[in-house]
Amino acid sequence: MPPSHAPYGKWTSPLTADRLATDSISLHEVVVDESTGAIYSVECHPTEGGRFAIIQHLNGQSRDVLPRDYSAHATVQELGGGSILMRPNGRVLFSDEKSCSLYLLDPASSEVALVHSTVQGVRYADFCNHPVDTQWVLAVKEDHRDATPETQATDVHNTLVAIDILSNTEVTIAQGDDFYSHPKFDTSGKHVSWIQWSHPDMPWTGTVLYVAEWAGGCLRNITKVAGEYQKESIAQPKWGLDGALYFASDRTGYLQLYSYNVHDTSVSALYLEGLANADFAAAEWELGSSTYISLDEKTMVATAITHGTSELVLIDIPTLSVQKLGLQYVDIGVRANGIFRASSSSFVVVGASTKSPQELSLISLTSSFEPITTVLKSTASFNLAPDYVSAAKEYTAPQKYGPRCDGNVHMFYFPPCNPEFECDGHLPPLLVAVEFLANEGLIDKARVGIYGGSAGGYLTLQALHMYPDVWAAGVSSYGISDVRALQADSYKFESQDVDRLLLSKTAKEDKEQELTNRSPCNYAHKMKAPLLLLQGTSDMVVPVAQARMMANAMRVHGRVAEVVEFENEGHGWVGEKTIYESYKRKEDWWTRHLT
């Protein structure tokens, strides 16, 4: 049947808001029971009000083993991560989202037992077992008991603790810094490693890696390995099966791999030919990320990120030779923890390809290291034919706007793709990236929309007033409109962002004026495009007041602004109704203003 003729923006798609809300899930964390081959993944289920379930994948079957009364989601640093741990006896330790207490789950019976109770305001995440004295579990602890809504940026306390889950007791093993992450025992249980950092740093601007001797509940002989506040950030320290401590450092400008020898305290770079400009880790917004692992004492599988795409490679550690695996995944899920060891010849990956959404897969290697992929779970429960998926085209354009105009802008362009429709003689509308694509004859410059979430929402609001004649419409999801108000009402993890990103080079006497200059709500009178604002009422990262201020400022000046508030939603949507409504609202908005 020949395709129908219809204007761009009027094509119907099999990918609907209803499907995205009811027939999809999100993948988060993964652990593996190597003794049985069972793989456990944390899935967020919109149809259950955003509950985080624990799914067992074993012998070709998948089932939810966590009772419906529980949700496996830790909220340290508000953004989550590091919520579950595989215990040596086959049980799964998890942090419950509501109570924040720690429980052991028996996957066979779905029985849940409390092993470490908490009081209101105390949270735990990012766990690690002691390999010998298995009652000990390392964790990051975050204490909110001294904080009020006005002092949450300063009166939330983070420490490293060791929990004895047999006696339901804990001891503090590191404290005094603002943040901690990646506590790990080595394979012998004699050493502990971790990362810590202080404000105003974030995990990708300056962190420090330490190693210490473990002495049955305390640390001795603490040694700094790498990293420096404000200068060098360390990511994902992991003890290899060869006894070395591996980590990623951005000292070269890229997150390259290094190893530390605990016996002679030497640090060595893993120089991999052809990958000097690749990143082997990414910005750690959440705890527990994993983009490389040891398969055995001499083999590592890693995610090499170049030009905005991921590629899985095998690394032979003694020779530092690299073998590309040729897998279809080009976006390895950092938020979903990426890759995990299943055995000496297999691993689990969470990633998306150019033609499929994010999925959980088991990769088994043959004797010649050829990968065999078994898909265990897709984030979408429906099939979307490849003909409906736009193939990204890479473009590089000269940077012509902003303070620096001496470089290039790199982008992916996704042209319209639908085998049921075609449109002759017209160019399609666009969401972001403009003058270059218009000059190339790829898009209609009069029908360009801009959208984004969080910092991307802030960028959207800034662009709407800085370049008011470019945009036909905008959508901001939980975006920042008043940086002064955000600075006064920020949660701990990002509480220094305004000073670090916007005011670090501003003289003290000019800071108040700069806060005004950097706040989009003060420039509503310059905005011409209609604006849709989507916001969760329980957002701790960007409070709901930010959206309300922006809308009020626009309405005062006679501009078009619509606000949609989602009750009990935070910084991103997890509930079925909210996901559906957000997609439907955006779809209707673009149809109204770009077609």
C-alpha positions as CSV (number, residue, x, y, z in Angstrom):
1,M,0.0,0.0,0.0
2,P,1.5,3.4,-1.0
3,P,2.2,5.9,1.7
4,S,-0.3,8.6,2.4
5,H,0.4,12.3,1.9
6,A,0.2,14.4,5.0
7,P,2.0,17.5,6.4
8,Y,4.9,16.9,8.8
9,G,3.6,16.9,12.3
10,K,0.3,15.3,11.3
11,W,1.6,11.8,10.8
12,T,0.1,9.2,13.1
13,S,2.5,6.9,14.8
14,P,2.2,3.4,16.5
15,L,4.3,4.9,19.3
16,T,1.6,6.6,21.4
17,A,1.5,8.3,24.8
18,D,-0.7,5.5,26.1
19,R,1.9,2.8,25.1
20,L,4.7,4.8,26.6
21,A,2.8,5.0,29.9
22,T,1.3,1.6,30.2
23,D,3.5,-0.7,28.1
24,S,7.0,0.4,29.2
25,I,9.2,0.2,32.2
26,S,12.5,1.7,33.1
27,L,15.6,-0.3,34.0
28,H,17.8,0.7,36.9
29,E,20.2,-1.6,38.8
30,V,21.5,-5.1,38.2
31,V,23.1,-7.8,40.4
32,V,24.0,-11.4,39.6
33,D,24.0,-14.6,41.6
34,E,27.0,-16.3,39.9
35,S,26.3,-19.6,41.8
36,T,23.0,-20.1,40.1
37,G,23.2,-17.8,37.1
38,A,20.2,-15.8,38.3
39,I,20.2,-12.1,37.2
40,Y,18.2,-9.6,39.2
41,S,17.2,-6.2,37.8
42,V,15.5,-3.3,39.4
43,E,12.6,-2.1,37.2
44,C,10.4,1.0,37.8
45,H,6.7,0.1,37.0
46,P,4.5,3.0,36.1
47,T,1.4,0.9,36.3
48,E,2.2,0.3,40.0
49,G,2.6,3.9,40.8
50,G,6.3,4.0,40.1
51,R,7.2,1.0,42.4
52,F,10.7,-0.3,42.0
53,A,10.4,-4.1,41.6
54,I,13.2,-6.7,41.7
55,I,12.9,-9.0,38.7
56,Q,14.6,-12.4,38.7
57,H,15.8,-13.7,35.3
58,L,16.6,-17.4,35.4
59,N,16.3,-20.3,32.9
60,G,14.5,-18.2,30.4
61,Q,11.9,-17.0,32.8
62,S,11.4,-13.6,34.4
63,R,9.3,-12.9,37.5
64,D,8.9,-10.2,40.2
65,V,10.3,-11.6,43.4
66,L,9.7,-8.5,45.6
67,P,6.4,-8.3,47.4
68,R,4.2,-5.4,46.3
69,D,4.5,-3.7,49.7
70,Y,8.2,-2.9,49.1
71,S,10.0,-0.7,46.6
72,A,13.7,-1.2,46.1
73,H,14.9,2.4,45.7
74,A,17.5,4.2,47.7
75,T,17.3,8.0,47.8
76,V,20.8,9.1,49.0
77,Q,21.6,12.4,47.3
78,E,17.9,12.4,46.3
79,L,18.6,11.0,42.8
80,G,19.1,7.4,43.9
81,G,21.3,4.5,42.8
82,G,23.1,1.8,44.7
83,S,19.8,0.3,46.0
84,I,20.5,-3.5,46.0
85,L,23.3,-5.9,46.8
86,M,23.7,-9.6,46.0
87,R,24.6,-11.5,49.1
88,P,26.9,-14.6,49.1
89,N,24.0,-16.8,50.2
90,G,21.7,-15.9,47.3
91,R,19.7,-13.3,49.2
92,V,19.3,-9.8,47.9
93,L,19.8,-6.9,50.3
94,F,17.8,-3.8,49.4
95,S,16.9,-0.4,50.7
96,D,13.1,0.2,50.9
97,E,12.0,3.5,49.3
98,K,9.4,4.3,52.0
99,S,11.0,3.2,55.2
100,C,14.7,3.5,54.1
101,S,15.4,0.4,56.2
102,L,17.5,-2.4,54.9
103,Y,15.9,-5.8,54.1
104,L,17.0,-9.2,52.9
105,L,14.9,-10.8,50.2
106,D,14.8,-14.6,49.6
107,P,14.1,-14.8,45.8
108,A,12.8,-18.4,46.1
109,S,10.1,-17.7,48.6
110,S,9.8,-13.8,48.2
111,E,10.1,-13.7,52.0
112,V,11.5,-10.4,53.3
113,A,13.4,-10.0,56.6
114,L,14.4,-6.7,58.2
115,V,18.2,-6.6,58.9
116,H,19.0,-3.0,59.6
117,S,16.2,-0.7,60.9
118,T,16.5,3.1,60.5
119,V,14.9,6.1,62.0
120,Q,13.1,8.8,59.9
121,G,15.6,10.9,58.0
122,V,18.4,8.3,57.7
123,R,19.2,6.7,54.3
124,Y,21.6,4.1,53.0
125,A,22.9,3.1,49.6
126,D,25.9,1.9,47.6
127,F,26.6,-1.4,49.4
128,C,29.5,-3.9,49.3
129,N,29.9,-7.3,51.1
130,H,33.0,-8.3,53.0
131,P,34.3,-11.4,51.1
132,V,35.2,-13.4,54.2
133,D,33.3,-11.9,57.3
134,T,30.1,-11.7,55.4
135,Q,28.1,-10.1,58.2
136,W,29.9,-6.8,57.3
137,V,28.4,-4.6,54.6
138,L,29.8,-1.2,53.6
139,A,27.4,1.6,52.8
140,V,27.0,5.3,52.2
141,K,24.9,6.8,55.0
142,E,23.0,10.1,54.6
143,D,21.5,11.7,57.7
144,H,18.7,14.3,57.3
145,R,17.7,14.6,60.9
146,D,19.3,18.0,61.6
147,A,18.0,19.5,58.3
148,T,15.0,21.7,57.8
149,P,13.7,22.7,54.3
150,E,15.7,25.9,54.7
151,T,19.0,24.1,55.8
152,Q,18.9,21.0,53.7
153,A,22.0,22.2,51.7
154,T,24.1,22.4,54.9
155,D,22.7,20.2,57.6
156,V,22.5,16.9,55.7
157,H,25.5,14.7,56.8
158,N,27.1,12.0,54.7
159,T,29.4,9.3,56.0
160,L,30.8,5.9,55.3
161,V,29.6,3.1,57.6
162,A,30.1,-0.6,58.1
163,I,26.9,-2.4,59.0
164,D,26.9,-5.7,60.9
165,I,23.7,-7.2,59.6
166,L,23.7,-10.0,62.1
167,S,23.6,-7.7,65.1
168,N,21.7,-4.8,63.4
169,T,24.6,-2.4,64.4
170,E,26.8,0.0,62.5
171,V,30.1,1.8,62.9
172,T,31.3,5.0,61.1
173,I,34.5,4.4,59.2
174,A,34.9,7.7,57.3
175,Q,33.5,11.1,58.0
176,G,34.2,14.8,57.7
177,D,33.8,15.3,54.0
178,D,30.6,16.4,52.2
179,F,30.1,13.2,50.0
180,Y,31.2,9.6,49.7
181,S,30.7,6.9,47.1
182,H,31.9,3.5,45.8
183,P,33.0,1.9,49.1
184,K,34.6,-1.4,48.1
185,F,36.3,-4.3,49.9
186,D,39.1,-5.9,47.9
187,T,38.9,-9.6,47.0
188,S,40.8,-10.6,50.2
189,G,38.9,-8.4,52.5
190,K,42.1,-6.8,53.8
191,H,41.6,-3.4,52.2
192,V,38.8,-0.8,51.6
193,S,38.6,1.8,48.9
194,W,36.3,4.7,48.4
195,I,35.8,8.2,46.8
196,Q,35.0,11.4,48.7
197,W,34.6,15.0,47.7
198,S,33.7,18.4,49.1
199,H,31.6,21.3,48.0
200,P,31.7,23.1,45.6
201,D,32.9,20.1,43.6
202,M,30.6,17.6,41.9
203,P,31.7,14.0,41.2
204,W,33.0,15.0,37.8
205,T,34.9,18.2,38.8
206,G,37.1,17.0,41.6
207,T,37.1,13.9,43.8
208,V,39.7,11.9,45.8
209,L,40.3,8.2,45.9
210,Y,41.5,6.6,49.2
211,V,42.6,3.1,50.2
212,A,42.9,1.8,53.8
213,E,43.5,-1.4,55.7
214,W,40.3,-3.0,57.1
215,A,40.6,-3.9,60.8
216,G,37.3,-5.6,61.7
217,G,35.1,-2.5,61.9
218,C,37.6,0.3,61.5
219,L,40.1,1.6,59.0
220,R,43.9,2.0,59.4
221,N,46.7,3.4,57.4
222,I,44.6,5.5,55.1
223,T,46.4,6.3,51.8
224,K,45.4,8.8,49.1
225,V,45.6,7.2,45.7
226,A,44.6,9.8,43.2
227,G,42.3,12.8,42.6
228,E,42.4,16.4,43.6
229,Y,39.7,18.8,44.7
230,Q,38.7,21.2,41.8
231,K,41.2,19.6,39.5
232,E,40.9,15.8,39.0
233,S,37.9,13.6,39.3
234,I,38.0,9.9,39.9
235,A,35.2,7.5,38.9
236,Q,34.2,3.9,39.6
237,P,37.1,2.5,41.6
238,K,36.9,-1.3,41.5
239,W,39.1,-4.1,42.7
240,G,40.1,-6.4,39.9
241,L,40.3,-10.2,40.2
242,D,44.1,-9.8,39.9
243,G,44.2,-7.8,43.1
244,A,44.8,-4.4,41.5
245,L,42.5,-1.4,42.2
246,Y,41.2,0.0,38.9
247,F,39.7,3.4,38.5
248,A,38.9,6.1,35.9
249,S,40.6,9.5,36.1
250,D,40.0,12.6,33.9
251,R,43.6,13.9,34.4
252,T,44.1,13.9,30.6
253,G,40.8,15.5,29.9
254,Y,39.2,12.1,29.3
255,L,38.1,9.5,31.8
256,Q,40.8,7.0,31.1
257,L,41.6,3.8,33.0
258,Y,44.3,3.4,35.6
259,S,45.4,0.7,38.1
260,Y,46.8,1.0,41.6
261,N,49.1,-1.6,43.2
262,V,48.4,-1.7,46.9
263,H,51.7,-3.4,47.7
264,D,54.0,-0.7,46.2
265,T,51.4,2.1,46.0
266,S,52.2,2.7,42.3
267,V,49.7,4.0,39.8
268,S,49.8,2.9,36.2
269,A,47.9,4.2,33.2
270,L,46.2,1.7,30.9
271,Y,47.3,3.1,27.5
272,L,44.9,1.6,25.0
273,E,45.9,2.2,21.4
274,G,43.2,4.2,19.5
275,L,41.2,5.0,22.6
276,A,43.2,7.9,24.2
277,N,40.3,10.2,23.5
278,A,37.6,7.8,24.8
279,D,35.8,8.0,28.2
280,F,35.5,4.8,30.1
281,A,33.1,6.4,32.7
282,A,30.6,9.2,32.7
283,A,29.2,11.9,35.1
284,E,28.0,10.1,38.2
285,W,24.6,11.7,38.9
286,E,23.6,8.5,40.8
287,L,25.4,6.1,43.0
288,G,26.6,2.7,41.9
289,S,27.3,3.3,38.2
290,S,29.3,0.6,36.4
291,T,30.7,0.9,32.9
292,Y,33.6,-1.6,33.1
293,I,34.2,-4.9,34.9
294,S,36.8,-7.6,35.3
295,L,35.8,-11.0,33.7
296,D,38.9,-12.8,35.0
297,E,42.4,-11.9,36.2
298,K,43.6,-10.7,32.8
299,T,40.4,-9.7,30.9
300,M,38.2,-6.6,31.3
301,V,35.1,-5.6,29.4
302,A,34.6,-1.9,29.2
303,T,32.4,0.8,27.6
304,A,34.4,3.2,25.5
305,I,32.5,6.4,24.8
306,T,33.5,8.5,21.8
307,H,31.6,11.1,19.8
308,G,28.6,10.6,22.0
309,T,28.3,6.9,21.4
310,S,29.2,3.8,23.5
311,E,31.1,0.8,22.2
312,L,31.8,-2.4,24.2
313,V,35.4,-3.6,24.0
314,L,37.5,-6.4,25.6
315,I,40.8,-5.4,27.2
316,D,43.6,-7.9,27.7
317,I,45.3,-6.4,30.7
318,P,48.8,-7.9,30.5
319,T,49.2,-6.7,26.8
320,L,46.8,-3.8,26.9
321,S,45.4,-5.0,23.6
322,V,41.8,-4.2,22.7
323,Q,39.1,-6.2,20.8
324,K,35.9,-4.5,19.7
325,L,32.9,-6.7,20.4
326,G,30.8,-5.3,17.6
327,L,27.6,-5.3,19.7
328,Q,24.6,-3.2,18.6
329,Y,24.5,-1.1,21.8
330,V,25.5,2.5,21.3
331,D,24.1,3.9,24.6
332,I,25.2,2.0,27.6
333,G,22.9,2.9,30.6
334,V,24.9,4.8,33.2
335,R,21.8,5.3,35.3
336,A,21.1,1.6,34.9
337,N,24.7,0.7,36.0
338,G,25.7,-0.4,32.5
339,I,27.5,-3.8,32.7
340,F,28.0,-6.5,35.3
341,R,30.0,-9.8,35.5
342,A,27.9,-12.9,35.2
343,S,30.8,-15.4,34.9
344,S,34.4,-15.5,33.6
345,S,32.9,-15.6,30.0
346,S,29.7,-13.7,30.3
347,F,28.3,-10.3,31.4
348,V,25.1,-8.4,31.6
349,V,24.6,-5.2,29.8
350,V,21.8,-2.5,29.9
351,G,21.9,-0.5,26.7
352,A,20.1,0.8,23.7
353,S,20.8,0.4,20.0
354,T,20.0,2.7,17.1
355,K,16.9,0.7,16.3
356,S,15.7,-0.6,19.7
357,P,15.0,1.0,23.1
358,Q,17.0,0.2,26.2
359,E,17.1,-3.5,27.1
360,L,18.7,-5.9,29.5
361,S,20.8,-8.6,27.8
362,L,23.2,-11.4,28.7
363,I,26.3,-11.5,26.6
364,S,28.1,-14.8,26.4
365,L,31.6,-15.1,24.9
366,T,32.7,-18.1,22.8
367,S,36.2,-19.5,23.1
368,S,37.2,-17.1,20.3
369,F,35.6,-14.2,22.2
370,E,32.7,-13.9,19.8
371,P,29.6,-12.4,21.6
372,I,26.3,-14.2,21.7
373,T,23.4,-11.9,22.8
374,T,20.3,-13.0,24.7
375,V,17.8,-10.3,25.4
376,L,16.2,-10.7,28.8
377,K,14.0,-7.7,29.1
378,S,13.2,-4.6,27.0
379,T,11.9,-1.4,28.4
380,A,9.1,-1.6,25.9
381,S,6.7,-4.6,26.0
382,F,5.6,-3.9,22.4
383,N,7.5,-4.2,19.1
384,L,8.2,-1.2,17.0
385,A,9.2,-2.0,13.4
386,P,12.7,-0.5,12.5
387,D,11.1,1.4,9.6
388,Y,9.5,3.7,12.2
389,V,12.7,4.5,13.9
390,S,14.7,7.5,12.7
391,A,18.4,6.9,12.0
392,A,20.6,9.5,13.5
393,K,22.9,11.5,11.2
394,E,26.0,13.1,12.6
395,Y,26.7,16.8,11.7
396,T,29.3,19.3,12.8
397,A,28.5,23.0,12.5
398,P,30.6,26.1,13.3
399,Q,29.7,27.7,16.6
400,K,28.4,31.2,15.7
401,Y,26.7,32.2,19.0
402,G,27.7,32.6,22.6
403,P,30.9,33.8,24.2
404,R,33.1,31.4,22.3
405,C,32.8,31.3,18.5
406,D,36.0,29.5,17.7
407,G,34.9,25.9,17.8
408,N,32.4,23.5,16.5
409,V,29.0,22.2,17.6
410,H,28.5,18.4,17.2
411,M,25.0,17.1,16.8
412,F,22.8,14.1,15.9
413,Y,19.9,14.9,13.5
414,F,16.9,12.6,13.5
415,P,14.9,13.1,10.3
416,P,11.2,12.2,10.2
417,C,10.7,8.5,9.5
418,N,7.3,6.7,8.9
419,P,6.7,4.2,6.1
420,E,3.0,5.1,6.1
421,F,3.4,8.8,5.2
422,E,5.4,11.1,3.0
423,C,5.4,14.9,2.6
424,D,6.5,16.4,-0.7
425,G,7.6,20.0,-1.2
426,H,7.9,20.9,2.5
427,L,10.5,20.7,5.1
428,P,9.9,19.3,8.6
429,P,9.7,21.2,11.8
430,L,12.4,20.8,14.4
431,L,13.0,20.3,18.1
432,V,16.4,22.1,18.8
433,A,19.5,22.8,16.5
434,V,18.6,25.5,14.0
435,E,20.5,27.8,11.6
436,F,23.0,25.2,10.3
437,L,20.2,22.7,9.6
438,A,18.0,25.3,8.0
439,N,20.8,26.4,5.7
440,E,21.4,22.8,4.8
441,G,17.8,22.6,3.7
442,L,16.9,20.0,6.2
443,I,14.3,21.7,8.4
444,D,11.7,24.5,8.3
445,K,13.2,27.5,10.1
446,A,9.8,28.9,10.9
447,R,8.7,25.8,12.8
448,V,11.4,25.2,15.5
449,G,10.6,24.2,19.0
450,I,13.0,23.9,22.0
451,Y,12.6,21.6,25.0
452,G,14.5,20.2,27.9
453,G,14.4,18.9,31.5
454,S,16.1,20.2,34.6
455,A,19.3,22.0,33.4
456,G,17.9,21.5,29.9
457,G,14.8,23.2,31.0
458,Y,16.9,26.1,32.2
459,L,18.6,26.2,28.8
460,T,15.2,26.2,27.1
461,L,14.0,29.2,29.1
462,Q,17.3,31.1,28.5
463,A,17.1,30.4,24.8
464,L,13.5,31.6,24.6
465,H,14.5,35.1,25.7
466,M,18.0,35.3,24.3
467,Y,16.9,34.3,20.8
468,P,13.2,35.1,20.8
469,D,12.7,35.1,17.0
470,V,14.1,31.6,16.6
471,W,11.5,29.6,18.4
472,A,7.9,28.8,17.6
473,A,7.3,27.2,21.0
474,G,9.0,25.8,24.0
475,V,8.5,23.1,26.7
476,S,10.4,23.1,30.0
477,S,10.2,20.1,32.3
478,Y,11.2,20.9,35.9
479,G,13.5,23.7,34.6
480,I,15.1,26.4,36.5
481,S,13.6,29.9,36.2
482,D,15.1,31.8,39.2
483,V,18.6,30.9,40.1
484,R,18.5,33.1,43.3
485,A,15.5,31.3,44.6
486,L,17.1,27.9,43.6
487,Q,20.2,28.8,45.5
488,A,18.2,29.5,48.6
489,D,16.1,26.4,48.3
490,S,18.5,23.8,46.9
491,Y,19.2,20.2,48.1
492,K,22.7,19.3,49.3
493,F,24.1,17.5,46.2
494,E,23.6,20.4,43.8
495,S,23.5,23.2,46.4
496,Q,26.8,24.8,45.2
497,D,25.9,24.6,41.4
498,V,24.8,28.2,41.2
499,D,28.1,29.5,42.7
500,R,30.2,27.0,40.8
501,L,28.7,27.3,37.4
502,L,27.4,30.9,37.3
503,L,29.3,33.0,39.8
504,S,32.8,31.5,40.1
505,K,34.3,34.3,38.0
506,T,32.0,37.1,39.2
507,A,33.3,39.7,41.6
508,K,31.6,39.7,45.0
509,E,30.0,43.1,44.5
510,D,28.5,42.0,41.2
511,K,27.0,38.7,42.3
512,E,23.5,39.9,43.1
513,Q,23.2,41.5,39.7
514,E,24.5,38.4,38.0
515,L,21.9,36.3,39.8
516,T,19.3,38.6,38.3
517,N,20.9,38.5,34.9
518,R,21.0,34.7,34.9
519,S,17.3,34.2,35.8
520,P,15.0,33.7,32.9
521,C,11.9,34.8,34.8
522,N,13.3,38.3,34.7
523,Y,13.2,38.3,30.9
524,A,9.7,37.1,30.3
525,H,8.9,40.3,28.5
526,K,11.4,39.3,25.8
527,M,9.9,35.9,25.1
528,K,7.7,35.6,22.1
529,A,7.1,31.8,21.9
530,P,4.3,30.1,23.9
531,L,5.7,28.1,26.8
532,L,4.5,24.8,28.4
533,L,5.9,24.1,31.9
534,L,5.7,20.5,33.3
535,Q,6.5,20.1,37.0
536,G,6.3,17.6,39.9
537,T,5.0,18.9,43.1
538,S,7.4,16.8,45.2
539,D,10.5,17.7,43.3
540,M,13.4,18.2,45.7
541,V,15.9,19.1,43.0
542,V,14.0,21.9,41.3
543,P,11.0,22.9,43.5
544,V,7.6,23.5,42.1
545,A,7.9,27.2,42.8
546,Q,10.3,27.6,39.9
547,A,7.6,26.7,37.3
548,R,5.0,28.9,39.1
549,M,7.4,31.9,39.1
550,M,8.1,31.5,35.4
551,A,4.5,31.3,34.4
552,N,3.5,34.2,36.5
553,A,6.2,36.4,35.0
554,M,5.1,35.6,31.5
555,R,1.4,36.2,32.2
556,V,2.2,39.6,33.7
557,H,3.7,40.6,30.3
558,G,0.8,39.1,28.3
559,R,2.7,36.0,27.2
560,V,1.3,32.5,26.7
561,A,2.4,30.1,29.5
562,E,0.7,26.9,30.6
563,V,1.7,25.0,33.8
564,V,0.9,21.4,34.4
565,E,1.7,20.1,37.9
566,F,1.9,16.4,38.7
567,E,1.0,15.6,42.3
568,N,3.6,13.5,44.2
569,E,6.0,13.4,41.3
570,G,9.6,14.3,41.7
571,H,12.5,15.2,39.4
572,G,11.3,13.0,36.5
573,W,8.1,10.9,36.2
574,V,7.5,7.4,37.5
575,G,3.6,7.1,37.6
576,E,1.6,5.8,34.7
577,K,-0.9,8.7,34.7
578,T,1.9,11.3,34.8
579,I,3.9,9.6,32.0
580,Y,0.9,9.5,29.8
581,E,-0.2,13.0,30.6
582,S,3.3,14.5,30.0
583,Y,3.6,12.9,26.6
584,K,0.1,13.8,25.6
585,R,0.5,17.4,26.7
586,K,3.8,17.7,24.7
587,E,2.4,16.0,21.7
588,D,-0.6,18.4,21.7
589,W,1.6,21.4,22.3
590,W,3.9,20.7,19.3
591,T,0.9,19.9,17.1
592,R,-0.7,23.2,18.0
593,H,2.4,25.4,17.5
594,L,4.6,23.6,15.0
595,T,2.1,22.3,12.4
